[in-house]
Amino acid sequence: MSAAKNDMSDVTLRSARPVIRIGLRQLAMAGAAMLTLTGCETVSAADPVEQASAITGEMLRTAERLPQDEIVYFMLPDRFENGDVSNDVGGFPGGRLDHGFDPTSKGFYQGGDLKGLTSRLDYIQGMGATAIWLGPIYKNKPVQGGPGQESSGYHGYWITDFTDVDPHLGTKADLKSFVDSAHERGMKVYLDIITNHTADVISYRECHDASYMGADKVDDGCTYRSVANFPYTTESGPDSAPINPGFLGDAPHVQTYENFEKLVDPNYAYTPYIPAGEETVKTPAWLNDLQYYHNRGETTWSGESSLYGDFSGLDDLFTGHPVVVDGMIDIFKDWITDYRIDGFRIDTTRHVNPEFWRAFLPAMKEHAASIGIPHFYAFGEVYDPDPGALARFTRVDGFEQVLDFGFQSAVFDVVSGKETTARLDTFLRGDDLYGDATQKGLTQPTFLGNHDMGRFSGMLKAENPDMSQGELLARTQLGHGLMMTMRGVPVIYSGDEQGFVSDGGDQLAREPLFPSQTDVYNDNDLIGTDATTADSNFDTDHPLYRYIAATAKIRTDHTAFRRGAMETRLFEMGGADGTGRAFAFSRFDPVTGQEYLIVANTGEVPLTINTRVEPTTKTLSPLMGTCPTQVATTATATVNVPAFGLVVCETDGRAERHIR
């Protein structure tokens, strides 16, 4: 371990069990132990972890809870906890390139499973999480990739059977036990689903079959072949007549069985085939029919190829085809029916045509409501930080919310010190673009990092390589504090609460919480702890775990942070004097209009900040940090905020404009 491991000069830690300094008014009334939280004053408080668990269980036993009431915990089940070593190889014979299990390699199954996840529900609920987003659990192709480039389907995005659980993760009975156990606690479960593609099974004669290619054929690497140059046809062969463009358009009036019955030959761009032995590998059986795929080669990530191209060889489904639309609707209705799933995170949303979503999304919501799930929560993954680009999917495709990459980008820019707090104000102004769907951002799932782009702490470290471990912890806490108090539905990425600091994105950001055998994980310096990823990391005394529990309790206790409007009070443009680090905003109870003031300092020196409050506000009391007892002047409060600190104040002010 490096010397930086124990450099905690910016964070107050006590004894072998690090605790945090927090100021929750309700907890202070309990008059228990002293807690210490970075950037906040010491106050008397009960254990926030115990309080979060108790209140979560009490609050969540209702089907009427709205999506914005949730605090979501996301994990890939292979990387969480190993509860059953007998399923590590998934029942497949052979070696690692057959079954895909190799706990020494970041790109292979590590051993986590559904039984392990179920055994750790206390841990998840203890930090205040009310819902679990479960990475894909469907049966996957164990290994893909050419020689020397193989990796496994541990992440769940290479599906062969859309109707069954991957045997590396357990069984359908294990999934049922997990969901039932979560529901008994009042916790919701969101499944990660894929409709854009399947595992890589289909090959193309022109660039995969040497005997077909011959000496006079050119291997073009399966590059994308456009509709203009290779139009859809009703017959195969170079002299076949192209189908009228109106016949296969994306408009709903042409997405009929009658139209698509004419398209039975899949050889319009390439000559696709299924390798011997894999002819029936996919379930349901219709997925083995070549006509239900685009078969146009590799995407270039732009233009029409973004909709019709294969991702790294993954078989791109013809989602304009009514058989595919109806088939996917039937598949995922069954998952809702069989397990009473509460919502879906939808992968690769932007790579599927809008007409598919306008059929699929209402079908899911209506079906869930028909069996007693009134607030089914479906959110799409659109990997873009531009609110304008994200809003297209709420305005056109029919999503009520998409993963808020805009939030992630704005909070990272500000907390890392790259930009001033004016960046947050600019970002929030984009909420009007979404229309009524997200209720001005209230239902948008917000996050700091994930399994694709990397961890928030890792990105902070990359931006500021010389910062101490203490400063990295303080900045990471501030990011989580903003996520818990700003508008949106907070999503915690598994491992962040244990101080994981990844080396990058994708496979590098997918460390298991159970003891890892992977060197590229185990050489990382974690923050807030002397542990490494070679240890079991379910420490409920970790300062980040306890900070999240404490801020989650504030959110759970006060409706304003879940359902109330957000209004920016102060941001700074910055200048040569080094300002630009203060940010203040208010949240309002949607029933009473009561105001809550939140003030953040994203800089490394303490600040005294004058900020607006409601004219009716006279007194303030602390939920976190130190608040002034009275306003300084009419409609102005003066708040002292430590470096990288967050102060949360409950006021006696009211705002009728925010009563709904």
Secondary structure, DSSP 8 states (H G I E B T S, - for coil): --GGGG--TTS---SSS-------HHHHHH---EE--TTS--EE---HHHHHHHHHHHH---TT--GGG--EEEE-GGGT--S-GGGTTTT--SSHHHH-B-TTSTTSB----HHHHHHTHHHHHHTT--EEEE---EEE-SEESSTT--EE-TTS-SEEEEEEE-TTT--HHHHHHHHHHHHHTT-EEEEEE--SB--S--EEHHHH-HHHH-TT----TTB---TTTS--BSS-STT--B--TTTT-SSGGG-SHHHHTT-----SSS-EE--TT-TT-SBSGGGG-GGGB----B--SSTTHHHHSBBTTB-BB-TTSHHHHHHHHHHHHHHHHHH---EEEETTGGGS-HHHHHHHHHHHHHHHHHTT-TT-EEEE------HHHHHHHHHTS--S-B--HHHHHHHHHHHTTSS-THHHHHHHHGGGGGTTTTTTTTTSEEES-BTTTB-HHHHHHHHSTT--HHHHHHHHHHHHHHHHHSSSEEEEETTGGGT---SSSGGGG---SS----HHHHTS--SSSS--TTS----TTSHHHHHHHHHHHHHHH-THHHHS-EEEEEE----TTS---EEEEEEE-TTT-EEEEEEEE-SSS-EEEEEE--TT--BEEEEES---SB-SBTTEEEEEE-TT-EEEEEEEEE-GGG--
